[in-house]
Amino acid sequence: MHENNTWSGRFNEPVSELVKTYTASVSFDQRMAECDIQGSLAHAQMLNRAKVLSDEDLAAIQQGMAELLNDIRSGQFEWRVDLEDVHMNIEKRLTDKIGDAGKRLHTGRSRNDQVATDIRLYLRGAIDTTCQLLRDLQRALLELAAPHAATVMPGFTHLQVAQPVTFGHHLLAYVEMLARDEERMLDCRKRVNRLPLGAAALAGTTFPIDRQYTAQLLGFDDVCQNSLDAVSDRDFAIEFTAAASLVMVHLSRLSEELILWMSPRVGFIDIADRFCTGSSIMPQKKNPDVPELVRGKSGRVTGHLLALLMLMKSQPLAYNKDNQEDKEPLFDTIDTLIDTLRIYADMMRGITVKADAMRSAVLQGFATATDLADYLVKKGLPFRDSHEVVARAVRHAEQAGCDLADLPLEVLQQFSSQIEQDVYHVLTPEGSLAQRDHLGGTAPAQVQAQIARHQARLGEA
Ligand code: ARG
């Protein structure tokens, strides 16, 4: 043996310094330390029940691990690069403490199934945190939407004023997206929560292990059914990163809107000062840094998704060292996602709505033109003909520099004799909203019903 490590017995020369640092993962996989210890304790308990590990050895391992956990939590544990990764650092320190019992812990397992177990445990915790934060952000959006179930704003297509909607309705679109994101996370969790341990290096082990028992101890729903697959695939991490990318893309879309709405040219909202920064040269500036960064970070997370897909793509069965590269993209995805969700909920709670600006924007873009067309259809005109009639009325109003609702009845009647006094009910933004009174529509009554439905679904924090 040249080194202080566990596998150098067959080598003729020590590993070069450069290779040592190049292949080590302890700098980034040490964050799985608690999961590694949890997995080892369950493995040891299972080995003991299978009569592979004595009661004394199990007790020593439990005692030693409890001490290590304390050292790790208090920052006293010294991580050594020459011990390569989190697994060997912990095993070595355990053995230093308790002797031979520590050396028996690795019976019937390999770092290959060990690391796969650790990642799944770690990711399971991250998914649970993500789901809580997704729900809190949905609640924050509902809090903002509730007082604005009837606040008119322009709805856009092609970023051109299209039809009036309510601000509450607009926000609820994002609640829907985030609710699906939560569903995706929970669905992904089912496949994350299966136990690879027992696959050993790739082919299983000669010891009489009880994988269902280990799974039960660790709170896994099931065990991976094929040892080669168990140690090698990282599809569960890819799935999570895909679901995380969708969250980030949804928040990037919302960020783009917040940035636009906060621009003085639009002026629909204000974002609390604590989420903005000033300019070092232009004293008047207040920049929406947080939404801009979220928009930027969405690229970072989707980049990680691509990295993980490419990492997996050409790997033959079973485990290859390539898989060590799964951790940094995955961990950075988790960190970015969790930080973003946390700050976003706070930020939504610091938004001021400028309802007057929203309403005057609605009055500027002929947003009720479709309502006039629908009105004429209800009076018996075919839709294509009424579309044409309204287009001519819009052109007229545009030249006159006013909104459709500002045209006198005699003028409107020049475009169609079917138009009567009651037309003004549909030409106002409020009239337009009120008529879209069906499931999924923007009528304030519908928006209120949706808010109530979401509140019931989300409950209290
Ligand atoms: N640090 C390794 C990883 O992250 C642990 C598994 C190493 N296994 C091996 N046979 N070298 O994947």
Boltz pocket constraint, residues with backbone or C-beta under 6 A from the ligand:
constraints:
  - pocket:
      binder: B
      contacts: [[A, 23], [A, 25], [A, 29], [A, 85], [A, 111], [A, 112], [A, 115], [A, 320], [A, 321], [A, 323], [A, 324], [A, 325]]
      max_distance: 6.0
